[in-house]
Amino acid sequence: MGTLFDYIAWRGDLSFEEAPLNEVDSLIFSLLSYIEYKNIVPSEPSAEPISLQAVATSFFSRHPDPKKVPMGLIIPKGIVKLLDAVKESRRFRKIGMKGYVNCVDLEVQTQFSAVTFCLENGDIVIAFRGTDDSLVGWKENFNMSFMEVIPAQLMAKTYLMDAAMHNRGNIHVAGHSKGGNLSVYAAMHATDSVKKRLLSVWNHDGPGFRVSVLKEPYYLDIKHLVKTMIPQSSLVGILLEHEESYTVVKSRQRGLLQHDALTWEVMGNGFVKVRDIDSESKRTDLALKKWIGDLTLEQREQFCDSLYQLLSSDHALTLTDLISVKNRWIVKGMKLDSDVHQVLKQTLTALVKANLRNRAENASASPVKWDQNS
């Protein structure tokens, strides 16, 4: 079976008019949103778009050695190779790009980035970036466990509305990881006139929402457009709740490494599908939901704040900073207020107990039954 790179080689000679946008295309656009386009792609939604080929040429003139592009600790460097692959493809090279924004705000604890791709038929694809290397981006992810709305979700809604105002065609929204969650949130909170222009909403291994959100009319309005893809060992994509059915994709990697969507297998113009996620993912998901469910909203917030204080105790801003030999967060973290340590100890102990209890229950029970809409 092939990969995204094989897909580009196989289908790269077909325009979007000859072969409409599909699930593989939506993932490619989602992953390309992880790249830094500052001073290359215009930020204004009303700007004249720049061709993807021109964007890539400019990018690689700044970064002649793709292996040295700073992508952070967890973003696959293969995404840079993906940009290089699409720049010569007939399918992608003439696509316009504009509306690039990238915001990391420590004060309001948010990390948000997006870019708009303009297809030759007038449609647009809005791609929301997932969590990057910033610690505050990870803090915002944890905030989802106790906040009704996180700042990045509100920014995604505003971004979609602005893009719709300055582009007349139909709209596709897509994202990987947290970007997938943002794509669904933005779509569900769009105005009725914008919702009528939505053709698809892609969530590639992104977390869902709290149960209460999935019962609201604004979500039910766009539920039929939401397409959720997760690998068979998904963890991120099964966090929180998904009302929609999801598609399970085969990956060449194992475990958590399957979150790297460059490892997802492709056949033709779609992903290679498997029947269900694996049993270990189910057990982990049940344990996490049990653990989170046993915590009050206040306890969740206290844990997230305490963990963030610990990891940033030596002024680390990114995961890369955190693993630097010069960073002494472990040592400085020992000097934090005792309440911080107590919250971390109690909460993590509860997680370990929930996991052990879940494994013990499953060891003496029949195989895990799974409901995609549970």
Buried (B, 14 or more C-beta within 10 A) or exposed (E): EBBBBEBBEBBBEBBBEEEEBBBBBBBBBBBBBBBBBEEBBBBEBEBEBBBBBBBBEBBBEEBEEBEEBEBBEBBBBBBBBBBBBBBEBEBBBBBBBBBBBBEBBEEEBBBBBBBBBBBEEEBBBBBBBBBBBBBBBBBBBBBBBBBEEBBBBBBBBEBBBBBBEBBEBBBBBBBBBBBBBBBBBBBBBBEEEBBEBBBBBBBBBBBBBEEEBBEEEBBEBBBEBBBBBBBBBBBBBBBBBBBBEBBBBBBBBEBBEBBBBBBBBBBEBEBBEBEEBBEEBBBBBBBBBBBBEEBEEEBBBBBBBBBBBBBBBBEBBBBBBBEEEEBEBEEBBEEBEEEBBEBBEBBEEBBEBBBEEBEEBBEEEEEBEBEBEE
